[in-house]
Amino acid sequence: MYMNESVSVKQDYVMIMHNPLTEEYTHLIYHVLDISHINGKQVVNIQENNELKRISVPYSRFLYLIQTKLLTKLK
């Protein structure tokens, strides 16, 4: 059994999507709450546009979105 731990992040990220047919842009704001280690797996807990529900995604997927610049940290 692994110890469960969590690191608070509290950082906002934005995802901007472009529709080339209409030349419209849309954006989503994600608030990263924390990165948790649960039973040996890393997950990132996220809130979308200040909604009450949480989305949990694998850390590897979150990292991929950052590295490919699909998700960008708000300053």
N, C-alpha and C positions, 0 to 999 in steps of 0.2 A: 504494500500500500504506500502511496506517495502522499507527501504533505501537500495540502491545498494552500496556495498563497496567491496574493493579488497585489499588483502594483498600480496605483492610481495614476492616470495619465491626464485626464481632463483637458483635452486639446480638440479644437475644431478643425475639420477637414472639409474640403469642397470637391465635388465631382461635377465637371462641366461636360455636357453632351451637346454635340453639334449635329443638326440635321442638314445635310448638304442640299437636299431637295428644296427645302423652304428657307434655308439660310437662317434658321432659328436656333438659338441657344437656350438650353435649360440647365439649371443647376440644382444640386441637392447638397444640403449641409449635413454633415455627420459629426456628432460629438462623441469622441472616443472617451469612454468612462475609465476603463482599466484593462490591463492585460493579466489574465489569470492562468495559473498553472493548476490544472485539475487532473489528478491521476496520471501524471506524466505528459499531458497534452496542454499546449498553449492555445488559449482562445482570447479573442479581443471582443470586449463588450461595447456595443455602439448604440447610440440613440440617433434616430433620423429626424431631422427638423424639429427637435424638442418634443417629440412624441413621448408618451410614457413607456411604451414598450421598448424592450431591448432586442437587439440583434446580436447574436454570438457567431463570430466567424473564426475559422482557424487562423492562427497567427501567420501561417505561410501564405494564405490568400490575401490577408491584409498587407503583408510585406510586398507581395507581387503587385498589388494596386499602387503602392507607394513607388516602387522601383520603376514601373512603367508610366508613372506620372498620370495615371487615371484618377488618382486621389492625391490632392495637394493640401499641405498644411496651410491653414489661414494664419496670417500674421497679426 
